[in-house]
Amino acid sequence: MDLGLQGKVAMVTGAGSGIGRQIALDLANEGVTVVGVDLNEANAQASADEAGNGALAMALDVTSFTAASSVVERIVADLGEINILINCAGAWRAGLFTESTPEDWAFEVNVCLMGVINCTRAVLDPMIAQGGGKIVNIASDAGRIGEFRQAVYSGAKAGVIGFSKAVAREVGKSGIHVNCVCPGYTKTPGTADLTEEMEARIAKAYPLRKIGLPQDVSRMAVVMASDAASHATGQTISVSGGYSMV
């Protein structure tokens, strides 16, 4: 199937590793010119080098609206437009909420929720001006059902889902689609300390009895960024082996 992505320009946050890196690679494989952004520019550059197809890398702290706006302005100036935004940058500090601190809460909310808000606002003006675009926010099943030891992270991801629906209603008339993809537990560098015993125990909570891989999430994100999802907006789709069935 031709997804209609050839020649598009995409900005992928959190592209330096994990799910974001895989999305950057898969978009490039579909003919998209990818601009991978990450707090760690060296990691983003490594992803861009592997992606090929003219992929670029830029440093970005998504918690700064000024920085996000500057990156988007550079993309539009250099490449002429921005057709796709994938908000994948994320971070968490697992632990009991009763043992967490305001600094922990601010960290998770600023990266996971405000990062999405900042980057989304930064791309909307050029997308409206060009008559359309696709925004895919990588949320989490934690935001749909709540996750033990991830109270604030769950709240931030729930915020992403609600924010995405509201923006989808606002900008649909401008041809802009906004959707969420929600992973469950996924094997990434952020979960590298997972032992085989721990993985087997976690997998029992999933109907498909397995832990997700970055490509599982990436495939759905690419579809949602493509013409294959031309009549879908404001939707939240779980890619989690059945962990959430909302």
C-alpha positions in Angstrom: 0.0 0.0 0.0 1.2 3.5 -0.9 0.9 5.5 2.2 1.3 8.8 0.4 4.2 9.9 2.5 6.8 10.3 -0.3 8.3 13.8 -0.2 6.7 14.8 3.1 8.7 16.6 5.9 8.4 15.3 9.4 9.7 16.5 12.8 10.1 13.7 15.3 10.8 14.5 18.9 12.7 12.0 21.1 14.3 10.7 17.9 17.6 9.8 19.5 16.5 6.5 20.9 13.7 4.0 21.5 10.4 4.5 19.8 11.2 7.9 18.5 14.3 6.6 16.7 12.3 3.7 15.2 9.6 6.2 13.9 12.3 8.3 12.3 13.7 5.3 10.5 10.4 4.0 9.4 9.2 7.4 8.1 12.5 7.8 6.2 11.9 4.4 4.7 8.6 5.7 3.3 10.3 8.6 1.6 9.8 11.2 4.3 12.5 13.8 4.9 12.9 13.4 8.7 14.1 16.1 11.1 15.0 14.1 14.2 15.2 16.3 17.4 16.3 15.2 20.8 17.8 16.7 23.9 20.9 14.7 23.0 21.9 16.0 19.6 24.5 13.3 19.1 21.9 10.6 19.5 19.6 12.5 17.1 22.4 12.7 14.6 23.1 9.0 14.8 19.4 8.3 14.1 19.4 10.7 11.2 22.6 9.1 9.7 21.0 5.7 9.9 17.7 6.9 8.5 19.2 8.5 5.4 16.9 10.1 2.7 18.3 13.5 3.7 17.4 13.2 7.3 18.5 16.0 9.6 19.2 16.3 13.3 18.7 19.2 15.7 19.0 19.6 19.4 15.8 20.5 21.2 14.6 20.7 24.8 10.9 20.2 24.3 10.1 21.9 27.6 11.0 25.3 26.0 8.4 26.8 23.7 11.0 29.3 22.5 13.3 26.5 21.5 10.5 24.5 19.8 9.4 27.5 17.8 13.0 28.2 16.7 13.5 24.6 15.5 10.2 24.7 13.5 11.2 28.0 12.0 14.5 26.5 10.8 12.7 23.5 9.4 10.3 25.6 7.4 13.1 27.9 6.2 15.3 25.1 5.1 12.8 22.6 3.8 9.9 24.8 2.8 7.2 23.2 5.0 6.4 20.8 7.8 3.8 18.2 7.1 4.1 15.8 10.1 4.9 16.2 13.8 5.5 13.1 15.9 5.6 14.0 19.6 7.5 11.1 21.1 9.9 12.7 23.6 9.1 11.4 27.1 10.5 10.6 30.5 9.4 9.2 33.8 10.5 8.6 37.4 8.8 5.4 38.6 8.0 5.2 42.3 5.2 5.6 44.8 3.5 9.0 44.5 3.7 9.3 48.3 7.5 9.1 48.1 7.8 11.5 45.1 8.7 15.2 45.2 7.5 18.4 43.5 10.7 18.3 41.4 9.8 14.8 40.2 6.3 16.0 39.3 7.6 19.0 37.4 10.0 16.9 35.4 7.4 14.5 34.2 4.7 17.1 33.4 7.2 19.4 31.7 8.6 16.7 29.4 5.5 14.5 28.8 2.7 17.1 28.6 4.2 20.6 28.2 6.7 19.2 25.6 3.7 18.1 23.5 1.9 21.4 24.0 5.0 23.4 23.1 5.8 21.5 19.9 2.2 21.3 18.8 1.7 25.0 19.1 5.0 25.6 17.3 3.9 23.7 14.2 0.3 24.9 14.0 0.9 28.2 12.3 2.8 26.8 9.4 0.4 23.8 9.1 -2.6 26.1 9.0 -0.8 28.4 6.4 -0.1 25.4 4.1 -3.6 24.0 4.5 -3.0 20.8 6.5 -0.8 18.5 8.5 -0.6 15.4 10.7 0.2 15.4 14.4 0.7 12.1 16.1 1.2 12.2 19.9 2.8 9.2 21.5 0.8 9.0 24.8 0.6 5.8 26.9 -1.8 3.3 28.2 -0.8 4.7 31.6 -2.8 7.7 30.6 -5.9 5.6 29.8 -6.1 3.4 32.8 -3.5 4.7 35.4 -0.3 2.8 36.2 1.0 1.7 39.6 4.1 3.7 40.6 3.6 6.1 37.7 0.9 8.5 39.1 2.2 11.8 37.7 3.3 10.2 34.4 -0.2 8.7 34.0 -1.7 12.1 34.7 0.6 13.8 32.2 -0.2 11.2 29.5 -3.9 11.5 30.2 -3.4 15.2 29.7 -1.9 14.5 26.3 -4.9 12.5 25.3 -7.4 15.2 26.3 -5.3 18.0 24.8 -5.1 16.1 21.5 -8.8 15.7 21.3 -9.4 19.4 22.0 -6.9 20.6 19.4 -8.3 18.1 16.8 -11.7 19.8 17.2 -10.1 23.2 16.8 -7.9 22.7 13.8 -9.8 20.1 11.8 -11.3 22.8 9.6 -7.7 23.6 8.6 -7.0 20.1 7.4 -4.9 19.2 10.4 -5.3 15.7 12.0 -4.4 15.1 15.6 -4.3 11.6 17.0 -2.7 9.6 19.8 -0.9 6.3 19.8 -0.7 4.7 23.2 2.1 2.1 23.8 2.1 -0.3 26.7 5.3 -1.6 28.2 7.8 -1.4 25.4 11.4 -2.7 25.2 13.6 0.4 24.8 16.8 1.8 26.2 14.7 3.2 29.0 13.7 -0.3 30.1 17.1 -1.9 29.5 17.3 -3.0 33.1 14.4 -5.4 32.6 15.5 -9.0 33.4 14.0 -12.1 31.7 12.2 -12.9 34.9 10.7 -9.4 35.2 9.7 -9.4 31.5 7.9 -12.8 31.9 6.1 -11.4 34.9 5.0 -8.2 33.1 4.0 -10.1 30.0 1.4 -12.1 32.0 -0.6 -8.9 32.3 -0.9 -8.6 28.5 -3.4 -10.8 26.6 -0.9 -11.4 23.9 1.6 -12.5 26.6 4.5 -10.4 25.3 6.2 -7.1 25.7 6.0 -4.6 22.8 8.9 -3.5 20.6 9.5 0.0 19.2 8.5 -1.2 15.7 5.1 -2.2 17.0 4.4 1.4 18.0 6.2 2.9 15.1 4.1 1.1 12.5 0.9 2.6 13.9 2.4 6.0 14.2 3.4 6.0 10.5 0.0 4.9 9.4 -1.7 7.7 11.5 0.7 10.2 9.9 -0.2 8.9 6.4 -3.1 9.2 3.9 -4.3 5.8 5.2 -5.7 7.8 8.1 -7.2 10.5 6.0 -10.6 10.5 7.9 -9.3 9.9 11.4 -8.7 12.7 14.0 -9.1 13.0 17.7 -8.6 9.3 18.1 -6.6 7.3 20.7 -5.3 4.0 19.6 -3.6 1.5 22.0 -0.7 -0.6 20.7 -0.1 -2.6 23.8 -0.9 -6.3 23.3 -4.4 -5.8 24.7 -3.3 -4.3 28.0 -5.9 -1.6 27.6 -9.2 -2.2 25.8 -10.9 1.1 26.1 
